[in-house]
Amino acid sequence: MNTTELLSQIEAEISRLNQVRALLAGTSNGTRPAGRPVHKKRFMSAESREKIAAAQRKRWAKQKAAK
């Protein structure tokens, strides 16, 4: 086995070890942890926002009346 073949095999082994290390660390390519889902932002309808706001105003009025 000559030194060129030996160096080639060492480089290949280093590459494989780096891939295994990345998998164990939880990153596949350094962008985000592997296996973690990407959630889309949830949007609330205008009707739902108004219901929540009305309920909050009702709570504030009840608190203000108690004073």
C-alpha positions as CSV (number, residue, x, y, z in Angstrom):
1,M,0.0,0.0,0.0
2,N,1.5,3.3,-1.0
3,T,1.2,6.6,0.8
4,T,-1.3,8.1,-1.7
5,E,-3.7,5.2,-1.2
6,L,-3.3,5.4,2.6
7,L,-3.9,9.2,2.6
8,S,-7.0,8.7,0.4
9,Q,-8.4,6.1,2.8
10,I,-7.7,8.3,5.8
11,E,-9.5,11.2,4.2
12,A,-12.5,9.0,3.4
13,E,-12.6,7.8,7.0
14,I,-12.4,11.4,8.3
15,S,-15.3,12.3,6.0
16,R,-17.4,9.4,7.3
17,L,-16.6,10.3,11.0
18,N,-17.6,13.9,10.4
19,Q,-21.0,12.7,9.0
20,V,-21.6,10.5,12.0
21,R,-20.6,13.3,14.3
22,A,-23.1,15.7,12.6
23,L,-25.9,13.1,13.0
24,L,-25.1,12.5,16.6
25,A,-25.0,16.2,17.3
26,G,-28.4,16.6,15.8
27,T,-27.6,18.6,12.7
28,S,-27.5,17.2,9.2
29,N,-26.0,20.2,7.4
30,G,-25.7,22.8,10.1
31,T,-28.9,24.6,9.3
32,R,-31.3,23.1,11.9
33,P,-31.5,20.1,14.1
34,A,-32.4,16.9,12.2
35,G,-35.9,15.5,12.8
36,R,-37.3,18.7,14.2
37,P,-40.5,19.7,12.5
38,V,-40.9,23.1,11.0
39,H,-44.2,24.7,12.1
40,K,-46.0,27.2,10.0
41,K,-47.3,30.3,11.7
42,R,-50.9,30.1,12.8
43,F,-53.2,32.9,11.9
44,M,-56.3,33.9,13.7
45,S,-59.5,35.1,12.0
46,A,-60.8,38.6,12.5
47,E,-63.9,37.1,14.1
48,S,-61.8,35.1,16.6
49,R,-59.7,38.2,17.5
50,E,-62.9,40.2,18.1
51,K,-64.3,37.5,20.4
52,I,-61.2,37.5,22.4
53,A,-61.1,41.3,22.6
54,A,-64.7,41.4,23.7
55,A,-64.1,38.9,26.4
56,Q,-61.1,40.9,27.7
57,R,-63.1,44.1,27.7
58,K,-65.8,42.3,29.7
59,R,-63.1,41.2,32.2
60,W,-61.7,44.7,32.5
61,A,-65.2,46.1,33.0
62,K,-66.0,43.6,35.8
63,Q,-62.6,44.4,37.5
64,K,-63.3,48.2,37.2
65,A,-66.8,47.8,38.6
66,A,-65.5,45.8,41.6
67,K,-63.3,48.8,42.7
